[in-house]
Each structure stands twice: as structure tokens, then as C-alpha cells.
Amino acid sequence: MLSDKMLAALNDQLNAEYYSSYLYLAMSGHCEAAGFLGMAHWLRKQSEEELGHAMKFYRFILDRGGRIELKGIEAPPGHWKSPLALFEDVVSHERKITDRIWKLVELSGAEKDPATRVFLHWFVEEQVEEEAQASTIVQKLRLIGDSVNGLLLIDRELGARS
Ligand code: OFO
């Protein structure tokens, strides 16, 4: 059985994963409207992945006998001044999520809940990968600067995400 504190924190994380999905969908729409179809594709895939993360929390809460508490999803921003600014926001968002996951791990220790701790391991690893992927894109965008050719090349590369 989940403690009340653990359950509330897991339901909060469920909401945070939905917000991540919403944020990346907003970013995808912004990129598509700006003509960066590859970036839009990459971000839509990311948005779908985040829904998968949300459902992992949903499943786990129910499997542990907890109640799902869905809350309103905050509205994400809708405009970014450049692809670089947008992907910098991806990195900083993922860092915030990493921080949240690590705090959940700490709480699972404090609440003496090894099942939640083990469940969270997948997310600890996933965050390392997500931060690394987004940081690589930011690095490339910084190198590219204002080069239109460079932007079109990276757009094509991101459009190949399966
Ligand atoms: Fe981006 O990993 Fe979930 O939120």
C-alpha cells in the first residue's frame, strides 16, 4: 500500500508528465507553423513518449492500490524566439523533471517503500537519456548559429526520429 505522502507525490508526477506532453505538443505546433517540419516531428514523438510516462505512473498507482487524482494541466507557452531558445527550454524542462524524479526517489526511501523506489529506477535512467539527447541538439544549434543551411540540415536529421 502506498503512503498518503507517496500517493500524493506520484499523482503530482502523473500531472507533470501530462504537462511535459502538452509542452512538447505546443513546441511541435510552433515548429510546424514556422516551417521546421523535422523539429515538429521530433517534438511530437517526444510528446507521445511523455504520455507513455504518464501512463506508467497511472498503472503503478492503481497496481499499488492507490487512487488516481487527475488535476488540471497548466497551459504551456506557445511561442519561442528561435529553435535554439526552444530546445534550451526542452533541456531546462527535462532538468526540472530529473529533479522531481530524484525527489520522488528520496521520498520513497523516507517512506520505506522499496517497490516505488524500484519503479522509479526506469525514470532515473530515462532522464539521463532525455537530458543527453536534448543537450546534443542544443549544442548543434549553437554551432549552427544563424546558418539557414545548418538549420535545414538539423531539421532533416530530427525528422528522421522513429
Ligand atoms: Fe521528458 O521525461 Fe517524462 O517528463
Backbone and ligand atoms as CSV (ligand in chain L), in Angstrom:
chain,resi,resn,atom,element,x,y,z
A,1,MET,N,N,0.853,-1.215,0.000
A,1,MET,CA,C,0.000,0.000,0.000
A,1,MET,C,C,0.878,1.251,0.000
A,2,LEU,N,N,0.486,2.219,-0.797
A,2,LEU,CA,C,1.250,3.475,-0.835
A,2,LEU,C,C,0.890,4.343,0.371
A,3,SER,N,N,1.877,5.047,0.924
A,3,SER,CA,C,1.560,6.005,1.989
A,3,SER,C,C,0.829,7.195,1.350
A,4,ASP,N,N,0.123,7.965,2.163
A,4,ASP,CA,C,-0.605,9.133,1.635
A,4,ASP,C,C,0.347,10.107,0.943
A,5,LYS,N,N,1.523,10.299,1.575
A,5,LYS,CA,C,2.514,11.234,1.008
A,5,LYS,C,C,3.012,10.753,-0.346
A,6,MET,N,N,3.327,9.437,-0.403
A,6,MET,CA,C,3.856,8.866,-1.651
A,6,MET,C,C,2.795,8.941,-2.744
A,7,LEU,N,N,1.561,8.607,-2.378
A,7,LEU,CA,C,0.461,8.632,-3.356
A,7,LEU,C,C,0.275,10.047,-3.910
A,8,ALA,N,N,0.282,11.045,-3.036
A,8,ALA,CA,C,0.087,12.428,-3.498
A,8,ALA,C,C,1.227,12.830,-4.434
A,9,ALA,N,N,2.448,12.430,-4.091
A,9,ALA,CA,C,3.604,12.801,-4.922
A,9,ALA,C,C,3.559,12.091,-6.281
A,10,LEU,N,N,3.097,10.846,-6.296
A,10,LEU,CA,C,3.003,10.107,-7.574
A,10,LEU,C,C,1.895,10.712,-8.442
A,11,ASN,N,N,0.782,11.101,-7.825
A,11,ASN,CA,C,-0.282,11.760,-8.606
A,11,ASN,C,C,0.202,13.102,-9.158
A,12,ASP,N,N,1.022,13.825,-8.385
A,12,ASP,CA,C,1.598,15.086,-8.884
A,12,ASP,C,C,2.497,14.817,-10.089
A,13,GLN,N,N,3.255,13.725,-10.008
A,13,GLN,CA,C,4.157,13.405,-11.122
A,13,GLN,C,C,3.364,12.993,-12.366
A,14,LEU,N,N,2.258,12.318,-12.149
A,14,LEU,CA,C,1.369,11.966,-13.271
A,14,LEU,C,C,0.966,13.253,-13.996
A,15,ASN,N,N,0.617,14.280,-13.219
A,15,ASN,CA,C,0.239,15.567,-13.805
A,15,ASN,C,C,1.440,16.205,-14.530
A,16,ALA,N,N,2.627,16.104,-13.922
A,16,ALA,CA,C,3.828,16.705,-14.527
A,16,ALA,C,C,4.154,16.040,-15.865
A,17,GLU,N,N,3.891,14.736,-15.969
A,17,GLU,CA,C,4.161,14.036,-17.237
A,17,GLU,C,C,3.166,14.502,-18.311
A,18,TYR,N,N,1.913,14.720,-17.891
A,18,TYR,CA,C,0.943,15.256,-18.860
A,18,TYR,C,C,1.357,16.666,-19.285
A,19,TYR,N,N,1.851,17.452,-18.343
A,19,TYR,CA,C,2.305,18.801,-18.708
A,19,TYR,C,C,3.471,18.697,-19.709
A,20,SER,N,N,4.386,17.749,-19.480
A,20,SER,CA,C,5.512,17.578,-20.416
A,20,SER,C,C,4.977,17.298,-21.818
A,21,SER,N,N,3.985,16.407,-21.888
A,21,SER,CA,C,3.409,16.064,-23.190
A,21,SER,C,C,2.774,17.300,-23.839
A,22,TYR,N,N,2.083,18.068,-23.039
A,22,TYR,CA,C,1.400,19.277,-23.514
A,22,TYR,C,C,2.429,20.310,-24.004
A,23,LEU,N,N,3.506,20.459,-23.216
A,23,LEU,CA,C,4.562,21.420,-23.577
A,23,LEU,C,C,5.184,21.050,-24.928
A,24,TYR,N,N,5.516,19.756,-25.093
A,24,TYR,CA,C,6.154,19.356,-26.349
A,24,TYR,C,C,5.183,19.424,-27.529
A,25,LEU,N,N,3.909,19.232,-27.256
A,25,LEU,CA,C,2.918,19.384,-28.329
A,25,LEU,C,C,2.842,20.854,-28.749
A,26,ALA,N,N,2.883,21.763,-27.776
A,26,ALA,CA,C,2.878,23.205,-28.085
A,26,ALA,C,C,4.119,23.560,-28.902
A,27,MET,N,N,5.270,22.996,-28.503
A,27,MET,CA,C,6.516,23.264,-29.232
A,27,MET,C,C,6.443,22.706,-30.645
A,28,SER,N,N,5.841,21.515,-30.775
A,28,SER,CA,C,5.720,20.890,-32.097
A,28,SER,C,C,4.859,21.772,-33.015
A,29,GLY,N,N,3.752,22.236,-32.482
A,29,GLY,CA,C,2.870,23.100,-33.282
A,29,GLY,C,C,3.571,24.373,-33.709
A,30,HIS,N,N,4.364,24.932,-32.782
A,30,HIS,CA,C,5.098,26.155,-33.083
A,30,HIS,C,C,6.101,25.898,-34.222
A,31,CYS,N,N,6.834,24.788,-34.128
A,31,CYS,CA,C,7.848,24.482,-35.160
A,31,CYS,C,C,7.189,24.226,-36.511
A,32,GLU,N,N,6.063,23.489,-36.494
A,32,GLU,CA,C,5.400,23.193,-37.777
A,32,GLU,C,C,4.935,24.490,-38.438
A,33,ALA,N,N,4.362,25.393,-37.649
A,33,ALA,CA,C,3.881,26.667,-38.207
A,33,ALA,C,C,5.044,27.491,-38.760
A,34,ALA,N,N,6.248,27.300,-38.175
A,34,ALA,CA,C,7.419,28.063,-38.629
A,34,ALA,C,C,8.133,27.367,-39.799
A,35,GLY,N,N,7.633,26.213,-40.213
A,35,GLY,CA,C,8.216,25.517,-41.371
A,35,GLY,C,C,9.306,24.515,-41.020
A,36,PHE,N,N,9.550,24.295,-39.742
A,36,PHE,CA,C,10.549,23.295,-39.337
A,36,PHE,C,C,9.838,21.960,-39.071
A,37,LEU,N,N,9.565,21.246,-40.156
A,37,LEU,CA,C,8.734,20.043,-40.029
A,37,LEU,C,C,9.452,18.903,-39.320
A,38,GLY,N,N,10.793,18.844,-39.474
A,38,GLY,CA,C,11.561,17.791,-38.801
A,38,GLY,C,C,11.560,17.992,-37.293
A,39,MET,N,N,11.770,19.224,-36.874
A,39,MET,CA,C,11.729,19.529,-35.431
A,39,MET,C,C,10.334,19.244,-34.885
A,40,ALA,N,N,9.317,19.621,-35.669
A,40,ALA,CA,C,7.931,19.380,-35.248
A,40,ALA,C,C,7.697,17.885,-35.044
A,41,HIS,N,N,8.240,17.083,-35.963
A,41,HIS,CA,C,8.087,15.623,-35.853
A,41,HIS,C,C,8.766,15.103,-34.588
A,42,TRP,N,N,10.007,15.547,-34.352
A,42,TRP,CA,C,10.774,15.098,-33.171
A,42,TRP,C,C,10.003,15.435,-31.892
A,43,LEU,N,N,9.462,16.638,-31.841
A,43,LEU,CA,C,8.765,17.088,-30.633
A,43,LEU,C,C,7.417,16.383,-30.454
A,44,ARG,N,N,6.773,16.044,-31.575
A,44,ARG,CA,C,5.506,15.309,-31.447
A,44,ARG,C,C,5.759,13.910,-30.894
A,45,LYS,N,N,6.875,13.302,-31.389
A,45,LYS,CA,C,7.266,11.981,-30.848
A,45,LYS,C,C,7.532,12.095,-29.351
A,46,GLN,N,N,8.207,13.178,-28.959
A,46,GLN,CA,C,8.527,13.392,-27.549
A,46,GLN,C,C,7.243,13.554,-26.741
A,47,SER,N,N,6.298,14.281,-27.318
A,47,SER,CA,C,5.008,14.476,-26.648
A,47,SER,C,C,4.323,13.119,-26.419
A,48,GLU,N,N,4.402,12.250,-27.427
A,48,GLU,CA,C,3.784,10.914,-27.290
A,48,GLU,C,C,4.502,10.094,-26.221
A,49,GLU,N,N,5.842,10.210,-26.179
A,49,GLU,CA,C,6.605,9.477,-25.150
A,49,GLU,C,C,6.174,9.890,-23.755
A,50,GLU,N,N,5.933,11.190,-23.597
A,50,GLU,CA,C,5.546,11.691,-22.273
A,50,GLU,C,C,4.190,11.128,-21.836
A,51,LEU,N,N,3.296,10.923,-22.825
A,51,LEU,CA,C,2.014,10.287,-22.484
A,51,LEU,C,C,2.261,8.878,-21.967
A,52,GLY,N,N,3.248,8.211,-22.578
A,52,GLY,CA,C,3.639,6.872,-22.113
A,52,GLY,C,C,4.144,6.924,-20.676
A,53,HIS,N,N,4.933,7.966,-20.356
A,53,HIS,CA,C,5.432,8.114,-18.975
A,53,HIS,C,C,4.255,8.301,-18.014
A,54,ALA,N,N,3.304,9.155,-18.428
A,54,ALA,CA,C,2.133,9.408,-17.575
A,54,ALA,C,C,1.404,8.096,-17.287
A,55,MET,N,N,1.253,7.279,-18.328
A,55,MET,CA,C,0.510,6.029,-18.143
A,55,MET,C,C,1.259,5.038,-17.260
A,56,LYS,N,N,2.591,5.112,-17.246
A,56,LYS,CA,C,3.360,4.249,-16.327
A,56,LYS,C,C,3.011,4.614,-14.874
A,57,PHE,N,N,2.949,5.924,-14.582
A,57,PHE,CA,C,2.579,6.345,-13.223
A,57,PHE,C,C,1.133,5.935,-12.912
A,58,TYR,N,N,0.247,6.136,-13.891
A,58,TYR,CA,C,-1.168,5.779,-13.725
A,58,TYR,C,C,-1.308,4.299,-13.346
A,59,ARG,N,N,-0.620,3.447,-14.135
A,59,ARG,CA,C,-0.691,1.991,-13.912
A,59,ARG,C,C,-0.138,1.614,-12.543
A,60,PHE,N,N,1.036,2.227,-12.218
A,60,PHE,CA,C,1.702,1.881,-10.967
A,60,PHE,C,C,0.840,2.261,-9.762
A,61,ILE,N,N,0.243,3.460,-9.797
A,61,ILE,CA,C,-0.605,3.918,-8.682
A,61,ILE,C,C,-1.744,2.915,-8.470
A,62,LEU,N,N,-2.409,2.527,-9.566
A,62,LEU,CA,C,-3.531,1.593,-9.431
A,62,LEU,C,C,-3.056,0.227,-8.956
A,63,ASP,N,N,-1.922,-0.239,-9.510
A,63,ASP,CA,C,-1.408,-1.558,-9.105
A,63,ASP,C,C,-1.060,-1.608,-7.627
A,64,ARG,N,N,-0.717,-0.435,-7.056
A,64,ARG,CA,C,-0.376,-0.396,-5.627
A,64,ARG,C,C,-1.597,-0.066,-4.752
A,65,GLY,N,N,-2.764,-0.102,-5.361
A,65,GLY,CA,C,-3.985,0.118,-4.582
A,65,GLY,C,C,-4.293,1.583,-4.315
A,66,GLY,N,N,-3.630,2.490,-5.057
A,66,GLY,CA,C,-3.860,3.927,-4.848
A,66,GLY,C,C,-4.990,4.452,-5.722
A,67,ARG,N,N,-5.440,5.654,-5.396
A,67,ARG,CA,C,-6.488,6.303,-6.198
A,67,ARG,C,C,-5.847,7.316,-7.141
A,68,ILE,N,N,-6.356,7.332,-8.379
A,68,ILE,CA,C,-5.872,8.313,-9.360
A,68,ILE,C,C,-6.551,9.650,-9.079
A,69,GLU,N,N,-5.746,10.701,-9.007
A,69,GLU,CA,C,-6.320,12.049,-8.848
A,69,GLU,C,C,-5.819,12.927,-9.982
A,70,LEU,N,N,-6.671,13.095,-10.984
A,70,LEU,CA,C,-6.259,13.924,-12.125
A,70,LEU,C,C,-6.526,15.394,-11.816
A,71,LYS,N,N,-5.523,16.209,-12.141
A,71,LYS,CA,C,-5.669,17.657,-11.890
A,71,LYS,C,C,-5.616,18.399,-13.215
A,72,GLY,N,N,-5.939,19.682,-13.180
A,72,GLY,CA,C,-5.856,20.487,-14.399
A,72,GLY,C,C,-4.423,20.559,-14.906
A,73,ILE,N,N,-4.279,20.605,-16.218
A,73,ILE,CA,C,-2.928,20.702,-16.810
A,73,ILE,C,C,-2.664,22.171,-17.138
A,74,GLU,N,N,-1.565,22.674,-16.599
A,74,GLU,CA,C,-1.181,24.073,-16.825
A,74,GLU,C,C,-0.983,24.333,-18.326
A,75,ALA,N,N,-1.350,25.531,-18.770
A,75,ALA,CA,C,-1.146,25.860,-20.191
A,75,ALA,C,C,0.331,26.144,-20.443
A,76,PRO,N,N,0.937,25.499,-21.461
A,76,PRO,CA,C,2.350,25.775,-21.764
A,76,PRO,C,C,2.479,27.059,-22.567
A,77,PRO,N,N,3.706,27.609,-22.679
A,77,PRO,CA,C,3.875,28.763,-23.578
A,77,PRO,C,C,3.612,28.329,-25.022
A,78,GLY,N,N,3.416,29.289,-25.907
A,78,GLY,CA,C,3.098,28.925,-27.289
A,78,GLY,C,C,4.059,29.507,-28.309
A,79,HIS,N,N,5.061,30.258,-27.827
A,79,HIS,CA,C,5.941,30.926,-28.788
A,79,HIS,C,C,7.386,30.935,-28.297
A,80,TRP,N,N,8.314,30.694,-29.213
A,80,TRP,CA,C,9.745,30.743,-28.884
A,80,TRP,C,C,10.442,31.582,-29.942
A,81,LYS,N,N,11.494,32.318,-29.523
A,81,LYS,CA,C,12.075,33.263,-30.482
A,81,LYS,C,C,12.980,32.598,-31.508
A,82,SER,N,N,13.410,31.367,-31.255
A,82,SER,CA,C,14.268,30.656,-32.215
A,82,SER,C,C,14.267,29.170,-31.857
A,83,PRO,N,N,14.688,28.308,-32.809
A,83,PRO,CA,C,14.815,26.882,-32.465
A,83,PRO,C,C,15.768,26.676,-31.286
A,84,LEU,N,N,16.836,27.491,-31.224
A,84,LEU,CA,C,17.776,27.339,-30.104
A,84,LEU,C,C,17.069,27.626,-28.768
A,85,ALA,N,N,16.314,28.727,-28.719
A,85,ALA,CA,C,15.611,29.074,-27.470
A,85,ALA,C,C,14.635,27.959,-27.091
A,86,LEU,N,N,13.991,27.397,-28.100
A,86,LEU,CA,C,13.009,26.339,-27.840
A,86,LEU,C,C,13.699,25.100,-27.244
A,87,PHE,N,N,14.797,24.671,-27.873
A,87,PHE,CA,C,15.455,23.452,-27.369
A,87,PHE,C,C,16.187,23.702,-26.048
A,88,GLU,N,N,16.592,24.958,-25.807
A,88,GLU,CA,C,17.137,25.267,-24.467
A,88,GLU,C,C,16.041,25.072,-23.417
A,89,ASP,N,N,14.818,25.424,-23.791
A,89,ASP,CA,C,13.690,25.199,-22.865
A,89,ASP,C,C,13.437,23.704,-22.647
A,90,VAL,N,N,13.648,22.897,-23.713
A,90,VAL,CA,C,13.495,21.440,-23.551
A,90,VAL,C,C,14.490,20.948,-22.493
A,91,VAL,N,N,15.757,21.381,-22.629
A,91,VAL,CA,C,16.791,20.941,-21.672
A,91,VAL,C,C,16.416,21.372,-20.259
A,92,SER,N,N,16.027,22.644,-20.103
A,92,SER,CA,C,15.758,23.082,-18.725
A,92,SER,C,C,14.513,22.395,-18.179
A,93,HIS,N,N,13.535,22.104,-19.032
A,93,HIS,CA,C,12.365,21.361,-18.547
A,93,HIS,C,C,12.765,19.958,-18.094
A,94,GLU,N,N,13.587,19.285,-18.909
A,94,GLU,CA,C,13.997,17.916,-18.530
A,94,GLU,C,C,14.822,17.923,-17.238
A,95,ARG,N,N,15.612,18.972,-17.034
A,95,ARG,CA,C,16.376,19.052,-15.770
A,95,ARG,C,C,15.420,19.162,-14.582
A,96,LYS,N,N,14.349,19.935,-14.773
A,96,LYS,CA,C,13.357,20.064,-13.688
A,96,LYS,C,C,12.696,18.706,-13.411
A,97,ILE,N,N,12.418,17.973,-14.503
A,97,ILE,CA,C,11.790,16.652,-14.317
A,97,ILE,C,C,12.755,15.709,-13.590
A,98,THR,N,N,14.034,15.772,-13.970
A,98,THR,CA,C,15.035,14.937,-13.288
A,98,THR,C,C,15.026,15.235,-11.794
A,99,ASP,N,N,15.001,16.514,-11.471
A,99,ASP,CA,C,14.982,16.920,-10.071
A,99,ASP,C,C,13.750,16.336,-9.360
A,100,ARG,N,N,12.615,16.387,-10.031
A,100,ARG,CA,C,11.381,15.846,-9.441
A,100,ARG,C,C,11.504,14.346,-9.200
A,101,ILE,N,N,12.076,13.637,-10.201
A,101,ILE,CA,C,12.208,12.172,-10.072
A,101,ILE,C,C,13.146,11.840,-8.906
A,102,TRP,N,N,14.260,12.565,-8.811
A,102,TRP,CA,C,15.207,12.299,-7.718
A,102,TRP,C,C,14.537,12.552,-6.361
A,103,LYS,N,N,13.695,13.584,-6.306
A,103,LYS,CA,C,12.984,13.858,-5.037
A,103,LYS,C,C,12.005,12.719,-4.711
A,104,LEU,N,N,11.387,12.162,-5.757
A,104,LEU,CA,C,10.495,11.020,-5.532
A,104,LEU,C,C,11.283,9.827,-4.996
A,105,VAL,N,N,12.491,9.633,-5.550
A,105,VAL,CA,C,13.341,8.531,-5.070
A,105,VAL,C,C,13.655,8.739,-3.588
A,106,GLU,N,N,14.015,9.975,-3.240
A,106,GLU,CA,C,14.310,10.305,-1.826
A,106,GLU,C,C,13.099,10.002,-0.942
A,107,LEU,N,N,11.918,10.427,-1.432
A,107,LEU,CA,C,10.699,10.221,-0.645
A,107,LEU,C,C,10.412,8.730,-0.471
A,108,SER,N,N,10.649,7.949,-1.545
A,108,SER,CA,C,10.382,6.500,-1.434
A,108,SER,C,C,11.275,5.881,-0.360
A,109,GLY,N,N,12.493,6.442,-0.194
A,109,GLY,CA,C,13.386,5.976,0.874
A,109,GLY,C,C,12.823,6.357,2.238
A,110,ALA,N,N,12.412,7.623,2.348
A,110,ALA,CA,C,11.893,8.124,3.626
A,110,ALA,C,C,10.618,7.385,4.034
A,111,GLU,N,N,9.816,6.997,3.013
A,111,GLU,CA,C,8.541,6.315,3.310
A,111,GLU,C,C,8.715,4.794,3.412
A,112,LYS,N,N,9.987,4.336,3.315
A,112,LYS,CA,C,10.291,2.894,3.386
A,112,LYS,C,C,9.431,2.098,2.390
A,113,ASP,N,N,9.565,2.513,1.109
A,113,ASP,CA,C,8.730,1.938,0.050
A,113,ASP,C,C,9.636,1.440,-1.089
A,114,PRO,N,N,10.218,0.224,-0.928
A,114,PRO,CA,C,11.142,-0.272,-1.953
A,114,PRO,C,C,10.488,-0.499,-3.314
A,115,ALA,N,N,9.199,-0.821,-3.344
A,115,ALA,CA,C,8.538,-1.076,-4.637
A,115,ALA,C,C,8.521,0.202,-5.478
A,116,THR,N,N,8.248,1.334,-4.823
A,116,THR,CA,C,8.234,2.599,-5.573
A,116,THR,C,C,9.647,2.971,-5.987
A,117,ARG,N,N,10.589,2.706,-5.113
A,117,ARG,CA,C,11.983,3.018,-5.423
A,117,ARG,C,C,12.438,2.272,-6.687
A,118,VAL,N,N,12.107,0.989,-6.761
A,118,VAL,CA,C,12.484,0.173,-7.930
A,118,VAL,C,C,11.750,0.676,-9.175
A,119,PHE,N,N,10.462,0.987,-9.035
A,119,PHE,CA,C,9.678,1.514,-10.161
A,119,PHE,C,C,10.334,2.774,-10.732
A,120,LEU,N,N,10.847,3.616,-9.841
A,120,LEU,CA,C,11.421,4.903,-10.274
A,120,LEU,C,C,12.770,4.760,-10.974
A,121,HIS,N,N,13.421,3.622,-10.805
A,121,HIS,CA,C,14.744,3.440,-11.444
A,121,HIS,C,C,14.680,3.654,-12.949
A,122,TRP,N,N,13.613,3.148,-13.572
A,122,TRP,CA,C,13.461,3.307,-15.022
A,122,TRP,C,C,13.476,4.798,-15.386
A,123,PHE,N,N,12.814,5.616,-14.568
A,123,PHE,CA,C,12.734,7.054,-14.848
A,123,PHE,C,C,14.074,7.745,-14.598
A,124,VAL,N,N,14.829,7.260,-13.615
A,124,VAL,CA,C,16.157,7.843,-13.353
A,124,VAL,C,C,17.020,7.672,-14.609
A,125,GLU,N,N,16.986,6.467,-15.189
A,125,GLU,CA,C,17.784,6.207,-16.397
A,125,GLU,C,C,17.248,6.971,-17.599
A,126,GLU,N,N,15.935,7.001,-17.720
A,126,GLU,CA,C,15.296,7.693,-18.844
A,126,GLU,C,C,15.686,9.176,-18.851
A,127,GLN,N,N,15.755,9.785,-17.667
A,127,GLN,CA,C,16.089,11.209,-17.583
A,127,GLN,C,C,17.522,11.467,-18.054
A,128,VAL,N,N,18.435,10.532,-17.760
A,128,VAL,CA,C,19.819,10.704,-18.227
A,128,VAL,C,C,19.809,10.771,-19.761
A,129,GLU,N,N,19.044,9.855,-20.375
A,129,GLU,CA,C,18.973,9.791,-21.838
A,129,GLU,C,C,18.290,11.045,-22.409
A,130,GLU,N,N,17.193,11.451,-21.798
A,130,GLU,CA,C,16.457,12.592,-22.343
A,130,GLU,C,C,17.257,13.891,-22.234
A,131,GLU,N,N,17.936,14.071,-21.109
A,131,GLU,CA,C,18.759,15.282,-20.965
A,131,GLU,C,C,19.892,15.272,-21.988
A,132,ALA,N,N,20.496,14.091,-22.187
A,132,ALA,CA,C,21.634,13.995,-23.118
A,132,ALA,C,C,21.189,14.295,-24.552
A,133,GLN,N,N,20.054,13.713,-24.953
A,133,GLN,CA,C,19.556,13.934,-26.330
A,133,GLN,C,C,19.271,15.418,-26.568
A,134,ALA,N,N,18.568,16.032,-25.633
A,134,ALA,CA,C,18.191,17.450,-25.812
A,134,ALA,C,C,19.432,18.342,-25.773
A,135,SER,N,N,20.393,18.015,-24.909
A,135,SER,CA,C,21.620,18.828,-24.822
A,135,SER,C,C,22.422,18.745,-26.115
A,136,THR,N,N,22.433,17.559,-26.740
A,136,THR,CA,C,23.158,17.399,-28.015
A,136,THR,C,C,22.536,18.301,-29.084
A,137,ILE,N,N,21.206,18.356,-29.105
A,137,ILE,CA,C,20.530,19.211,-30.101
A,137,ILE,C,C,20.884,20.685,-29.839
A,138,VAL,N,N,20.893,21.084,-28.572
A,138,VAL,CA,C,21.244,22.477,-28.232
A,138,VAL,C,C,22.672,22.785,-28.682
A,139,GLN,N,N,23.589,21.856,-28.428
A,139,GLN,CA,C,24.998,22.056,-28.828
A,139,GLN,C,C,25.088,22.278,-30.337
A,140,LYS,N,N,24.381,21.438,-31.095
A,140,LYS,CA,C,24.414,21.561,-32.554
A,140,LYS,C,C,23.826,22.902,-32.986
A,141,LEU,N,N,22.708,23.293,-32.380
A,141,LEU,CA,C,22.073,24.563,-32.753
A,141,LEU,C,C,22.983,25.743,-32.435
A,142,ARG,N,N,23.762,25.634,-31.358
A,142,ARG,CA,C,24.697,26.727,-31.029
A,142,ARG,C,C,25.790,26.818,-32.083
A,143,LEU,N,N,26.263,25.665,-32.562
A,143,LEU,CA,C,27.296,25.660,-33.608
A,143,LEU,C,C,26.760,26.231,-34.912
A,144,ILE,N,N,25.512,25.889,-35.216
A,144,ILE,CA,C,24.880,26.316,-36.467
A,144,ILE,C,C,24.664,27.835,-36.499
A,145,GLY,N,N,24.316,28.420,-35.351
A,145,GLY,CA,C,24.070,29.864,-35.298
A,145,GLY,C,C,22.940,30.252,-36.232
A,146,ASP,N,N,23.200,31.258,-37.090
A,146,ASP,CA,C,22.136,31.747,-37.983
A,146,ASP,C,C,22.168,31.101,-39.363
A,147,SER,N,N,22.991,30.073,-39.550
A,147,SER,CA,C,23.103,29.463,-40.879
A,147,SER,C,C,21.806,28.743,-41.274
A,148,VAL,N,N,21.171,29.233,-42.348
A,148,VAL,CA,C,19.911,28.622,-42.802
A,148,VAL,C,C,20.162,27.189,-43.242
A,149,ASN,N,N,21.297,26.975,-43.955
A,149,ASN,CA,C,21.607,25.615,-44.404
A,149,ASN,C,C,21.752,24.674,-43.219
A,150,GLY,N,N,22.447,25.160,-42.197
A,150,GLY,CA,C,22.637,24.346,-40.990
A,150,GLY,C,C,21.307,24.006,-40.335
A,151,LEU,N,N,20.417,24.989,-40.257
A,151,LEU,CA,C,19.103,24.756,-39.636
A,151,LEU,C,C,18.291,23.735,-40.440
A,152,LEU,N,N,18.394,23.844,-41.786
A,152,LEU,CA,C,17.644,22.891,-42.611
A,152,LEU,C,C,18.202,21.483,-42.450
A,153,LEU,N,N,19.533,21.391,-42.291
A,153,LEU,CA,C,20.159,20.067,-42.104
A,153,LEU,C,C,19.720,19.420,-40.794
A,154,ILE,N,N,19.770,20.195,-39.715
A,154,ILE,CA,C,19.379,19.614,-38.416
A,154,ILE,C,C,17.880,19.308,-38.408
A,155,ASP,N,N,17.108,20.126,-39.123
A,155,ASP,CA,C,15.671,19.864,-39.215
A,155,ASP,C,C,15.441,18.497,-39.877
A,156,ARG,N,N,16.232,18.241,-40.937
A,156,ARG,CA,C,16.083,16.950,-41.632
A,156,ARG,C,C,16.481,15.798,-40.701
A,157,GLU,N,N,17.589,16.017,-39.964
A,157,GLU,CA,C,18.076,14.968,-39.034
A,157,GLU,C,C,16.998,14.649,-37.979
A,158,LEU,N,N,16.398,15.680,-37.411
A,158,LEU,CA,C,15.401,15.440,-36.357
A,158,LEU,C,C,14.126,14.819,-36.919
A,159,GLY,N,N,13.879,15.063,-38.189
A,159,GLY,CA,C,12.694,14.481,-38.841
A,159,GLY,C,C,12.818,12.981,-39.030
A,160,ALA,N,N,14.036,12.440,-38.860
A,160,ALA,CA,C,14.251,11.001,-39.069
A,160,ALA,C,C,13.986,10.199,-37.785
A,161,ARG,N,N,13.621,10.880,-36.693
A,161,ARG,CA,C,13.366,10.146,-35.437
A,161,ARG,C,C,12.229,9.134,-35.621
A,162,SER,N,N,12.519,7.902,-35.239
A,162,SER,CA,C,11.488,6.853,-35.482
A,162,SER,C,C,10.588,6.711,-34.259
L,1,OFO,FE1,FE,10.735,14.003,-20.512
L,1,OFO,O1,O,10.553,12.573,-19.316
L,1,OFO,FE2,FE,8.833,12.352,-18.719
L,1,OFO,O2,O,8.562,14.062,-18.161
